[in-house]
Amino acid sequence: MATMTVAEAKNRFSDVLRRAEYGGERVIVERHGKPVAAIVSTEDLRRLEAAEDAADLRDAQTALAEATQKGTVPLETVLRKYGLGHLLARSPMRAARSRRAARPRVSAKRSPKTSSDRRRR
């Protein structure tokens, strides 16, 4: 696997892309001696994403099997247990009342219209 600095990758970008695309080469790009990115072919990226998807699917199946076997705990119970009850959604009626109460009241007094205002219309 090739390694190059950001400046080298910038100056030789077309070449680096060609090497990844046609040669299947993987290029690590470093900044200040630390790897910050990799340039890989889209085929490599597809394989990586497929492997991640397969791992995610296995994890989800394991979690579902565990939930079926051990049962589940409602989110409300967990949030309250850890002092996060304030994150619970309010009922729609309660939320609407609190929004109305929180709105500042503004006086809607209108100034009297003069005869010149009426003529402009």
PLY file of the C-alpha trace (Angstrom):
ply
format ascii 1.0
element vertex 121
property float x
property float y
property float z
element edge 120
property int vertex1
property int vertex2
end_header
0.00 0.00 0.00
1.46 3.34 -1.06
1.73 6.31 1.31
2.08 9.95 0.37
1.68 13.38 1.87
-1.28 15.62 1.19
0.90 17.84 -1.00
2.13 14.87 -3.07
-1.43 13.56 -3.46
-2.61 17.01 -4.52
0.17 17.43 -7.09
-0.29 13.93 -8.51
-4.04 13.54 -8.01
-4.83 12.24 -11.52
-2.05 9.66 -11.25
-3.21 8.58 -7.78
-6.79 8.14 -9.02
-5.61 6.14 -12.03
-3.54 3.86 -9.78
-6.57 3.24 -7.54
-9.04 2.83 -10.39
-7.09 0.64 -12.81
-4.40 -0.89 -10.65
-6.55 -1.50 -7.58
-3.85 0.22 -5.53
-4.72 1.69 -2.16
-3.05 4.97 -1.28
-2.82 6.32 2.26
-2.64 10.12 2.47
-0.76 11.55 5.45
-0.71 14.98 7.05
2.20 15.72 9.41
3.12 12.03 9.35
-0.34 10.83 10.40
-2.71 8.95 8.08
-5.82 11.05 7.42
-7.45 9.47 4.36
-7.25 6.63 1.89
-7.87 6.61 -1.82
-9.31 3.31 -2.94
-11.17 2.05 -5.98
-14.94 2.09 -5.94
-14.82 -1.70 -6.08
-12.82 -1.76 -2.82
-15.31 0.66 -1.29
-18.25 -1.55 -2.32
-16.57 -4.59 -0.73
-15.90 -2.64 2.47
-19.51 -1.42 2.65
-20.82 -4.95 2.00
-18.68 -6.28 4.86
-19.96 -3.51 7.16
-23.56 -4.25 6.15
-23.07 -7.95 6.87
-21.61 -7.15 10.30
-24.51 -4.77 11.04
-27.00 -7.45 10.04
-25.33 -10.01 12.32
-25.39 -7.51 15.20
-29.06 -6.72 14.61
-29.98 -10.40 14.50
-28.07 -11.03 17.73
-29.82 -8.08 19.42
-33.25 -9.29 18.27
-32.55 -12.81 19.52
-31.43 -11.43 22.87
-34.53 -9.22 23.12
-36.76 -12.20 22.32
-34.99 -14.36 24.89
-34.61 -11.87 27.75
-37.44 -9.47 27.01
-37.24 -5.71 26.65
-37.47 -2.67 28.91
-39.53 0.34 27.88
-37.52 3.44 26.94
-39.42 5.48 29.52
-38.19 3.18 32.30
-34.56 3.40 31.16
-34.63 7.19 30.82
-36.15 7.65 34.27
-33.70 5.16 35.82
-30.74 7.21 34.60
-32.26 10.61 35.40
-33.12 11.44 31.81
-36.88 11.65 32.19
-36.79 15.19 30.82
-36.06 13.68 27.39
-39.43 11.97 27.27
-41.88 13.34 24.74
-44.78 15.28 26.18
-48.35 14.55 25.27
-49.52 16.71 22.34
-52.11 18.55 24.48
-49.61 19.35 27.23
-47.01 20.50 24.71
-49.52 22.78 22.96
-50.54 24.36 26.27
-46.94 25.01 27.27
-46.18 26.57 23.86
-49.17 28.89 24.21
-48.13 29.87 27.72
-44.54 30.54 26.64
-45.56 32.96 23.86
-45.09 36.59 24.75
-48.28 38.62 24.73
-48.15 41.57 22.41
-50.66 44.36 22.44
-52.37 44.70 19.09
-53.53 48.29 19.48
-53.97 50.08 16.21
-53.62 53.73 15.67
-56.80 55.46 14.53
-56.98 55.97 10.79
-56.98 59.44 9.48
-58.91 60.67 6.50
-55.69 60.81 4.45
-55.08 57.08 5.14
-58.53 56.27 3.83
-57.97 58.30 0.65
-54.77 56.38 -0.22
-56.67 53.15 -0.62
0 1
1 2
2 3
3 4
4 5
5 6
6 7
7 8
8 9
9 10
10 11
11 12
12 13
13 14
14 15
15 16
16 17
17 18
18 19
19 20
20 21
21 22
22 23
23 24
24 25
25 26
26 27
27 28
28 29
29 30
30 31
31 32
32 33
33 34
34 35
35 36
36 37
37 38
38 39
39 40
40 41
41 42
42 43
43 44
44 45
45 46
46 47
47 48
48 49
49 50
50 51
51 52
52 53
53 54
54 55
55 56
56 57
57 58
58 59
59 60
60 61
61 62
62 63
63 64
64 65
65 66
66 67
67 68
68 69
69 70
70 71
71 72
72 73
73 74
74 75
75 76
76 77
77 78
78 79
79 80
80 81
81 82
82 83
83 84
84 85
85 86
86 87
87 88
88 89
89 90
90 91
91 92
92 93
93 94
94 95
95 96
96 97
97 98
98 99
99 100
100 101
101 102
102 103
103 104
104 105
105 106
106 107
107 108
108 109
109 110
110 111
111 112
112 113
113 114
114 115
115 116
116 117
117 118
118 119
119 120
